[in-house]
Amino acid sequence: MSTFTVCLNPLPKSSVCQVDFGTELSGLDLENLSDMDFGILHKALYENQVVVIKNQKSLSPHAQYELTRRFDPSAGIYSHGKSIDKRSVLHADLTTIPHQPQVQVIGSGSVDEYEGLVKLKLKHPHHKAFHKHPISAEDDAEFTHFYRWHIDSAMYNLDPPLITSLLAVQVPQGRRQTLCYDDGTNTELDVPLGTTAFFSGYRLYEMLTDEEKYFVRTSKIEYAPHPYIWMSKAKSRSNGLGIVSEGLELSMDGLPQFEDSKIKIYPMAWKNPVTGKLAMMVYPTCVRKIHLENGEVLDDLVEIRERLYSLQRRAIDPQFVYPHDWKEGDLVLFNNHGVMHSIVGSFKEDEVRVFRQCNMAASRPPMGPGDSLPAQ
Ligand SMILES: [Fe+2]
């Protein structure tokens, strides 16, 4: 058993912030976590969705993997499978640790050596490669966008990881950026450089009208096969919440071979396995169809995207977004079936950042509104 006292503390937030999730947990020895302490961590994660544990710089990749897997002991392979197709938009962003393939190195800049990898060139995804209307090059140091609101997931063949862990190994400090929504609202958010931003799918569901809730509770989303290849030519809205519809998605004939049985159809509302609450969890970038309660299938992409956007946009209003201010050694664990998140920001060449990400394709699909809670 831990010799420390485990403490839960609210995360630092701005005065306008109405974020109702996230906690800092201290007093856990993550390399030697007892079942009782893991129980505390598990409960904290599913009640708070985002858990920050400070001062974990020395956590080994193996310990990070073991900790992450403990939330889903039957899971084993990285969330995007053993290798990522070169045509996928994710291909450039991830470097696998050779001795722990479920753990990826992500970040920005040149690193001579890290965990058996040499001469690493890390590339932080920049919204200019993905957004229809990126921030201009002159303004790039000062202003930025949410890159892409997402759920960590292949969304084809493999189920979304239950949780993701992110460890900040090296973090350039001090610079902040102004995040512009550029979605017709003039909304801005002051963010730490390279923040990871989160919103709660539970809060989003709560904010829906009764009619919207009914639609979300009773409908299902069909995701595209090989979605990151399917949408690889399409461009994002400036607030990162889905694609601008220009007909740029690849045709089914243009995709690598796929099997219908591996296409993912998930509820729009995912149930928290501990609290039983419902979260609206829809990854708009990868959506291809909506299946209604009466069996009707909506496949007009323009209409579907508009409908989803009108539901989800309220969740990213600044008061509902938690932008984590990364410090070296921060380990963040999040409920990937309950919050959505986005990469943010653009680094200068000398601003080197090194992170480790770990998640594994889940051993089960997300729980829908009709599923009963597992025994705890
Ligand atoms: Fe992610």
Residues whose N, C-alpha, C, O or C-beta is under 5 A from the ligand:
A	BS01	LIG	D152
